[in-house]
């Protein structure tokens, strides 16, 4: 009697996918997830993307707790929730000029502020009040929040003075730091206190013109002369008055 040989059926293996196909597949899935049409709606269902942290950048004068109050988010919210309403709510803060909200996955919101910076302190019935470069009052209490700015005795309509200080703060901070006060002395004239020196100028004075006092100060110092006043009211001249 012959024996039956039972053989094993050959095993067929499918060829391994090229690596580029795997990468394309992963990218396709990610593209679907982050698609603005349906991606966020899908991702916000996952607890993994709930808000666990808020980073606030650029808040020098704006109390962070006031930003958080306006955001009105908690750990039940997802970072994939729409950001537009968050921007609109923070934008209502009177200290904020502009706000950008972004996501840092998996659970962080980043709030970047551009503040309305104080450029001057203006006397009022309640003491000194901080204003921005448009002369608009800011919600700052100088007795609680240090504001290093010159005292300006001028009307709110004197926008040229506040604009000059704003430009100076950005482009010539060293000169800005030397100014302790500005006082209107006539219809179109102002008196600036620059360190220990009085400087007379027109209300229309520019930063370039105001910068003319520095070479004059250096020249007088070399000759060991200390003026009590510099006058910029005359075109192309800086008049130094000596004791």
C-alpha positions as CSV (number, residue, x, y, z in Angstrom):
1,X,0.0,0.0,0.0
2,X,1.4,3.2,-1.0
3,X,1.6,6.2,1.4
4,X,0.0,9.5,0.5
5,X,2.2,12.4,0.8
6,X,0.5,15.4,2.1
7,X,2.2,18.5,1.1
8,X,1.9,22.1,2.5
9,X,0.3,24.7,0.3
10,X,2.7,27.4,-0.7
11,X,2.3,30.6,1.3
12,X,1.9,33.7,-0.8
13,X,3.0,37.0,0.8
14,X,2.0,40.4,-0.5
15,X,4.9,42.8,-1.4
16,X,5.7,45.4,1.3
17,X,4.4,48.9,0.4
18,X,7.0,51.4,-0.5
19,X,7.8,53.9,2.2
20,X,6.6,56.8,0.2
21,X,3.1,55.3,0.0
22,X,3.0,55.0,3.8
23,X,4.1,58.6,4.1
24,X,1.4,59.8,1.6
25,X,-1.2,57.8,3.6
26,X,-0.3,59.4,6.9
27,X,-0.3,62.9,5.3
28,X,-3.7,62.2,3.7
29,X,-5.1,61.3,7.1
30,X,-3.6,64.4,8.7
31,X,-5.0,66.6,5.8
32,X,-8.5,65.2,6.5
33,X,-8.2,65.9,10.2
34,X,-7.0,69.5,9.9
35,X,-9.2,70.4,7.0
36,X,-11.0,73.6,7.9
37,X,-14.3,72.1,6.7
38,X,-14.5,69.1,9.0
39,X,-11.2,68.6,10.7
40,X,-11.7,71.0,13.8
41,X,-15.3,69.7,14.3
42,X,-13.9,66.2,14.5
43,X,-10.9,67.0,16.6
44,X,-12.7,69.0,19.2
45,X,-14.6,65.9,20.2
46,X,-11.4,64.4,21.7
47,X,-10.5,65.1,25.3
48,X,-6.8,65.1,24.3
49,X,-7.3,68.5,22.8
50,X,-9.1,70.2,25.7
51,X,-7.6,73.5,26.9
52,X,-5.2,72.9,29.8
53,X,-3.0,76.1,29.6
54,X,-3.2,79.7,28.3
55,X,-0.1,81.6,27.5
56,X,-0.3,85.4,27.4
57,X,2.4,87.3,25.6
58,X,3.0,91.1,25.5
59,X,1.0,91.9,28.6
60,X,3.0,94.6,30.2
61,X,0.2,96.8,31.4
62,X,-2.8,94.5,30.9
63,X,-3.5,92.3,34.0
64,X,-3.4,88.7,32.8
65,X,-6.5,87.8,35.0
66,X,-8.5,90.4,33.0
67,X,-7.4,88.7,29.7
68,X,-8.5,85.3,31.1
69,X,-11.9,86.8,32.2
70,X,-12.5,88.0,28.6
71,X,-11.3,84.7,27.0
72,X,-13.9,82.9,29.2
73,X,-12.5,79.4,28.5
74,X,-12.2,76.4,30.8
75,X,-11.0,72.8,30.6
76,X,-14.2,71.7,28.9
77,X,-13.3,73.8,25.9
78,X,-11.2,72.5,23.0
79,X,-8.3,74.2,21.4
80,X,-10.1,73.5,18.1
81,X,-13.0,75.6,19.0
82,X,-13.3,78.8,16.8
83,X,-10.7,81.4,17.7
84,X,-12.6,84.4,16.3
85,X,-14.9,84.9,19.3
86,X,-11.8,84.8,21.7
87,X,-10.1,87.5,19.7
88,X,-13.2,89.7,19.7
89,X,-13.7,89.3,23.5
90,X,-10.1,90.2,24.4
91,X,-10.1,93.1,21.8
92,X,-12.8,94.8,24.0
93,X,-10.2,95.5,26.7
94,X,-9.4,99.2,26.6
95,X,-5.7,98.6,27.1
96,X,-5.5,96.3,24.0
97,X,-4.8,97.6,20.5
98,X,-4.6,94.2,18.7
99,X,-4.7,90.6,19.7
100,X,-3.8,87.3,18.0
101,X,-4.9,83.9,19.3
102,X,-3.2,80.7,18.1
103,X,-3.1,77.1,19.1
104,X,-0.1,75.1,20.6
105,X,-1.1,71.5,20.4
106,X,-2.3,69.5,22.2
107,X,-3.9,71.8,24.8
108,X,-2.5,75.3,24.9
109,X,-3.9,78.6,23.6
110,X,-1.4,81.4,23.0
111,X,-2.7,85.0,23.3
112,X,-0.4,87.6,21.9
113,X,-1.3,91.2,22.7
114,X,-0.3,94.5,21.2
115,X,-1.0,97.1,23.9
116,X,-1.8,100.8,23.7
117,X,1.3,102.1,25.3
118,X,1.3,105.1,27.7
119,X,3.4,107.9,26.3
120,X,2.4,110.7,28.7
121,X,0.9,111.5,32.1
122,X,-1.7,114.2,32.1
123,X,-2.9,116.0,35.2
124,X,-6.6,115.5,36.0
125,X,-9.0,116.1,38.9
126,X,-8.1,112.6,40.2
127,X,-4.4,112.9,39.8
128,X,-2.2,111.9,36.9
129,X,-3.8,110.0,34.1
130,X,-2.0,107.9,31.5
131,X,-2.7,108.5,27.8
132,X,-1.6,106.9,24.5
133,X,-0.1,108.6,21.5
134,X,-3.5,109.7,20.3
135,X,-4.2,111.4,23.6
136,X,-6.8,108.8,24.6
137,X,-6.9,107.9,28.3
138,X,-5.8,104.4,29.3
139,X,-7.2,102.3,32.2
140,X,-4.0,102.6,34.2
141,X,-3.6,103.8,37.7
142,X,0.0,105.2,37.9
143,X,-0.1,104.9,41.7
144,X,-0.4,101.1,41.2
145,X,1.2,100.5,37.9
146,X,4.5,102.3,37.3
147,X,4.4,104.4,34.2
148,X,7.7,106.0,33.2
149,X,6.4,108.8,31.0
150,X,6.7,112.7,30.9
151,X,4.0,114.8,32.4
152,X,2.2,116.8,29.7
153,X,0.3,120.0,30.5
154,X,-1.6,120.3,27.3
155,X,-5.2,119.8,26.1
156,X,-6.4,116.5,24.7
157,X,-6.7,118.2,21.3
158,X,-2.9,118.7,21.2
159,X,-2.6,115.4,19.4
160,X,0.7,116.5,17.7
161,X,2.4,116.5,21.1
162,X,1.3,113.0,22.0
163,X,2.1,111.7,18.5
164,X,5.6,113.2,18.8
165,X,6.1,111.3,22.1
166,X,4.8,108.1,20.5
167,X,7.2,108.4,17.6
168,X,10.0,109.3,20.0
169,X,9.3,106.3,22.2
170,X,9.7,103.9,19.2
171,X,12.5,105.6,17.3
172,X,14.5,107.6,19.9
173,X,13.9,106.0,23.3
174,X,17.1,107.5,24.7
175,X,15.8,111.0,24.0
176,X,12.3,110.1,25.2
177,X,13.8,109.0,28.5
178,X,15.4,112.4,29.1
179,X,12.1,114.3,28.8
180,X,10.4,114.9,32.2
181,X,7.6,117.3,31.1
182,X,6.0,119.2,28.3
183,X,4.0,122.4,28.8
184,X,2.0,124.4,26.3
185,X,3.2,128.1,26.6
186,X,1.2,129.7,23.8
187,X,-1.1,129.1,20.9
188,X,1.6,127.1,19.0
189,X,4.5,126.9,21.4
190,X,5.6,124.3,24.0
191,X,8.3,124.1,26.6
192,X,10.1,120.8,27.1
193,X,12.1,119.9,30.1
194,X,15.0,117.7,28.8
195,X,17.0,116.5,31.7
196,X,18.0,119.8,33.5
197,X,17.5,121.9,30.4
198,X,14.5,123.9,29.1
199,X,13.9,123.5,25.3
200,X,11.4,125.9,23.6
201,X,9.8,124.6,20.4
202,X,6.7,124.9,18.2
203,X,3.9,122.4,18.7
204,X,4.6,121.2,15.2
205,X,8.2,120.3,16.1
206,X,9.4,117.0,14.5
207,X,11.6,114.3,16.0
208,X,14.4,115.2,13.5
209,X,14.2,118.9,14.6
210,X,14.2,118.0,18.3
211,X,17.2,115.8,17.8
212,X,19.2,118.9,16.8
213,X,19.7,119.7,20.5
214,X,22.1,116.8,21.0
215,X,25.0,118.0,18.8
216,X,24.5,121.5,20.3
217,X,24.7,120.1,23.8
218,X,27.9,118.3,23.0
219,X,29.5,121.3,21.4
220,X,28.7,123.5,24.4
221,X,30.0,120.9,26.8
222,X,33.3,120.8,25.0
223,X,33.5,124.5,25.5
224,X,32.5,124.1,29.1
225,X,29.3,126.1,28.7
226,X,26.1,125.1,30.3
227,X,23.0,126.7,28.8
228,X,19.8,127.3,30.7
229,X,17.7,127.1,27.6
230,X,17.7,126.0,24.0
231,X,15.3,127.6,21.5
232,X,14.2,125.6,18.4
233,X,11.5,128.0,17.3
234,X,13.6,129.6,14.6
235,X,14.1,127.8,11.3
236,X,17.5,126.1,10.9
237,X,18.8,127.6,14.1
238,X,19.3,126.4,17.7
239,X,19.7,129.4,20.0
240,X,21.4,128.7,23.3
241,X,20.7,131.0,26.2
242,X,23.5,131.1,28.8
243,X,23.2,132.1,32.5
